[in-house]
Amino acid sequence: MRPLIPQPARQRYAAMAEELAAAFRERAEEYDRKAEFPHRNIDDLLDAGYLRLTVPRELGGLGGGLADMAVTQERLATGCASTALTVNMHLSMAGQMARAWRTTGDERARRMLTDIADGRVILMGATAEPGHALVRSTGAKALKVEGGYLVTGDKTFGTGSAVMTHMTSMAVYREHPEGPHVLVFRIPADSPGVRVLEGTWDTSALRATRSENIELRDVMVPEESVLTSFPLGSLDGSLLQTLWGWAMPTFAAVYLGVAVGAFEQCVRDVQNRGWEQRPYVRALISECEVLIETSRAVIERTAREVMGNALWDSMSVQQGMARVVLAKTVGTNNAVEIVDRVIRIIGTPALRPGSPYERAHRDVRAGTMHPYSNSDACDLIAATAFGAEVAPARPPRLTRLAEPAADDRNP
């Protein structure tokens, strides 16, 4: 089963993802069992040009937008969850950068996008820290020095750390003249003082991501490497336009794709067993279809709202945040429900270690904890429904971001 994709360009992107996913599916069990990063998969993605999906065509990319990325990432995740999640960090950052470049013509962004298209740059994010609200606060410290800042801190969930060339992170600059500010910055991964702590990733889910902890010790961050800054503890509208707007719906797409892969295998197994007419099986299969298509609809709507500027043109920053977080919550929670139904159909063989069902059962559960976690999402969505402020909000610096060029939308 595949989603309906009327756009010619999106059909090509999805076909590429489908071909790659077929190869990754054959390797997924071994990578998961060994908790080994899928370097071969990343090499295949580079060779196929998939890692330039969200780079503008005129800079050497494929010109995909947010909705394109969501569809193709869903398909990729049917083959290997860990590979798709790792790639999601890179593609979403490239897409954010591409849109900013279209809007402002920033030369630094153009150079970086060109390097991504040439296969010289792989991006990742290292912002999560224990005990801190994601992005709104951080324990990492920035000390002002000539030409920039010295940053010291400890980060968790370094998905993509095994292959990154550049990392985005954050630290608080407490001596800011307007009060403590969070600095968001991007630096080369081999900057002095950056250390990936091998062996810190030991989980039951998404084992092959090797999302190791990352240590920052007096890392020099030049002024020009600071992407944005905002008051500590606030909701920043510029991050809604970039990080949150791109990450939340595509995280949902990845976890949904894991569930879709298990569902598609289930349908094949049901047919092989001759169980198509069993009422219980038919009921659960239909419920899965409803959950899949509901998730796709919410993800697609949210992608349109992000790319069309609706989330900040017609909503407050908090309302926009709640909207994108809702898309992530729907996708990830529905993924869990889909896989649980699939396992009820397949029965005990689905629990065999290393089976695609057993991997999916573990992997989709990480989605409910992946920021925004279910608990944080519920707090934000409910507070927004009640009209209660969760934190001071700052409007985006740019009231509108450029939409993709016409040739990128439907080449």
Salt bridges, closest charged atoms under 4 A:
GLU18 OE1 - ARG2 NE 3.99
GLU18 OE1 - ARG75 NH2 2.72
GLU29 OE2 - ARG33 NE 3.25
GLU30 OE2 - LYS34 NZ 2.65
ASP32 OD2 - ARG362 NH2 2.79
ASP44 OD2 - ARG27 NH1 2.90
GLU58 OE2 - ARG102 NH1 2.77
ASP68 OD1 - ARG10 NE 2.60
GLU74 OE2 - ARG296 NH2 2.54
ASP106 OD2 - ARG108 NE 3.76
GLU107 OE2 - ARG110 NH2 2.54
GLU107 OE2 - ARG111 NH1 3.89
ASP115 OD1 - ARG120 NH2 2.39
ASP118 OD2 - ARG120 NH1 3.15
GLU129 OE2 - LYS155 NZ 2.48
ASP154 OD1 - ARG217 NH2 3.04
GLU212 OE2 - ARG210 NH2 2.71
GLU215 OE2 - ARG195 NE 3.32
GLU215 OE1 - ARG217 NH2 3.66
GLU223 OE2 - LYS144 NZ 2.85
ASP236 OD1 - ARG394 NH2 3.10
ASP236 OD2 - ARG397 NH1 3.94
GLU264 OE2 - ARG75 NH1 2.99
GLU287 OE1 - ARG341 NE 2.65
GLU293 OE2 - ARG296 NH1 2.72
GLU300 OE1 - ARG10 NH1 3.58
GLU300 OE2 - ARG304 NH1 3.85
GLU305 OE2 - ARG301 NE 3.98
GLU305 OE2 - ARG323 NH2 2.62
ASP313 OD2 - ARG400 NH1 2.22
GLU337 OE1 - ARG341 NH1 2.84
ASP340 OD1 - HIS361 NE2 4.00
ASP340 OD1 - ARG365 NH2 2.74
GLU358 OE2 - ARG362 NE 2.73
ASP408 OD2 - ARG102 NH2 2.21
